Amino acid sequence: MTTPGILRGAFRETYRNIPLVTTLYGMNLLFASVIAMAFRAFVANPGNAGALGPLLKDFDMTLLYDFLRTRGEAISALWQVVLFMTLLSVALNAVSSGGVLATLESGAPYSLRAFLGGCGTFAFRFLRLLVLTGIVTGLAAIALVACAMPVLWWLSRNHTSEIPVIEGIAAAALALVLVLFLAVMASDYARVLTVRADSRSMARAFGTSFVFLAKNAWGAIALQVIVALLTVCLFALYLGLTGLLEMNSGPKVVLVFIVQQVFVWCRSFLRVMLFSCELAFTCSRVSGSGPTEIVST
């Protein structure tokens, strides 16, 4: 199956599962609402709102230091809410991917009961996979930094210009982004392989996903890049629309809110579409029911 064919099929499959996309959108809206209410409670304090005005209008480090010093306790409380909800959102996104993949794998019409059943079936496995992905990514990042530091030190000592050092830092940052990109891809395909084979060993599924990506790198990367470009184009369109709509009246505020929600819904659509792409790509490259029978093309 070609990449355009996989994309067309994934789009049709996602369109057929609009209720699934809407469920993911509702989950994102719930978490965003909690964070928004926490920020609103923070800004509702006249002292906080008054200090935020000059910062947002004309950023100044002195104003920032004064703001952090005088309102550190309130900022700490807000930060704890945001951090907790972000971590919880990442965990639930990992859990919800079980419901998404189980729904797509079954080929049956969307059912909330089946979706929640898929979430429950793979919840602890995908949470273990999330932790494993974080550990592997962290170790790879540490190793990369350990290798980059001597090179950057040598560049700073043996060159009169700062340009080589800046180029070295940029190269190291790019390498970190690539490591993260590969780790996320491997984690996604490990979930797909787990759902297809009902695997219980996340370490084995994660390792198998690396083997799968090594044998089918170009096709997998092409799908990821295309969906990523669609996300970037969607975000650019969102920025353009919100830039044109100045929130200087009640109807425009409502219109901007609607545009924001449409953007979040479309992002959920692309997430389901990406999983559908990965599932179709894996089915076209893996023979049999087990995740170890991988063929390269």
Summary of the structure (lengths in Angstrom):
residues: 297
radius of gyration: 22.6
end to end distance: 10.3
largest distance: 65.4
contacts: 864
relative contact order: 0.11
helix: 87%
strand: 1%
